[in-house]
Amino acid sequence: MTDDAQGKGFRDAHTDIETARHVPDTPQTRAPAYRLAFTDDAFMCRDELRPVRLQLELLKPQMVMDEYGIESTVVMFGGARIPEPSKVDNARSETLRGLSHYYDEARKFARIMTERSLKNGRHDFVITTGGGPGVMEAGSRGAADAGGVSIGLNIVLPHEQAPNEYVTPDLCFNFHYFAIRKMHFLMRAAAVCVFPGGFGTLDEMFESLTLIQTGRMRQVPFLLFGRAFWEKIINWEALADAGTISPDDLKLFRFVETAEEAVEVIDGWTEHGKRGDIPGR
C-alpha cells in the first residue's frame, strides 16, 4: 500500500490549523462558518455532536493508555471526604474521623500492589482512581510511594476539583460523561476495591457488581473495605432473602479490613476454580 493510500501523502491537520491562523482578516474568515470544524468549540459542543464527543472521550484515554503500555489495572473506588488521619480535625463528621484509617489502608494497599507490579516489569495492575481527594488521593499517593505510576480519571463537577498531586500527569484524564468514565474504570480492571464513600462510590460499586453479575464483565477480585460500614448501609442478606438477588451473588465480593488482608484475598481469589493472574505472587 502506498503512502498516499494510507493518507500519509496528505497535509496533516496540524499544518492546516497553523495556516488558518494567518489567513487575511475579512468578514468571510471571521464568520463562524469558516472555522475548521474540529477547532470550532461552539460547533463541537452542539447537541448534534454528542455522539462525536462520546466517541472522543472513549478514544482519547484508550489511545493514551495503549501507547503507555497499560495492560491491566487495580481500580480503587472510595469517598472524596475520607480524611488523612493527620487531618481529621477538618472532617465533616465524627463518622468520617472514624473512617480516616482507611486512607492509610488505601495508601498501603496501593503501594504494595504497585511494588509487585514493578517487579513484574510491565504496566500490570496499575492503580486507578477517580483522581480526586480522599481515598482517591491515598491510592495515587501509595503508587507514588512505590515509585510507580497511577491513573486518574477525573470529571468536571459544578464545584472546582483539581486532580490530586500524586496522579501521574501523563495518565491524568478529565471527563464530561460519567458513563464513559466508568467504562474506562472497568475496561482494564483486574481487581476492584471499594472503600467507604457516598453516592458516587455506591454508583460505581453497584454498576460494577451488576456487570459482573450479568456476565457483561469477567469476574475479578472484588473487595469491600470495612464490613461494619457496608453492612450498616446495605442489607445484603435481605436482598438474598427477598429473592431479588441470588445467594450466590453474595460470593461476588469479599469484605476486608486491611491492605494485607486485601492482598491475601486477591492472591487466593478463584474464578470458576482458576486462580487469577496476579503479578508478584
Secondary structure, 3 states (H helix, E strand, C coil): CCHHHHCCCCCCHHHHHHHHCCCCCCHHHHCHHHCCHHHCHHHHCCHHHHHHHHHHHHHHHHHHHHHHCECCEEEEECCCCCCCHHHHHHCCCHHHHHHCHHHHHHHHHHHHHHHHHHHHCCECCEEEECCCCCHHHHHHHHHHHCCCCEEEEEECCCCCCCCCCCCCHHHEEEECCHHHHHHHHHHCEEEEEECCCCHHHHHHHHHHHHHHHCCCCCCCCEEEECHHHHHHHCCHHHHHHHCCCCHHHHHHCEEECCHHHHHHHHHHCEECCEECCCCCC
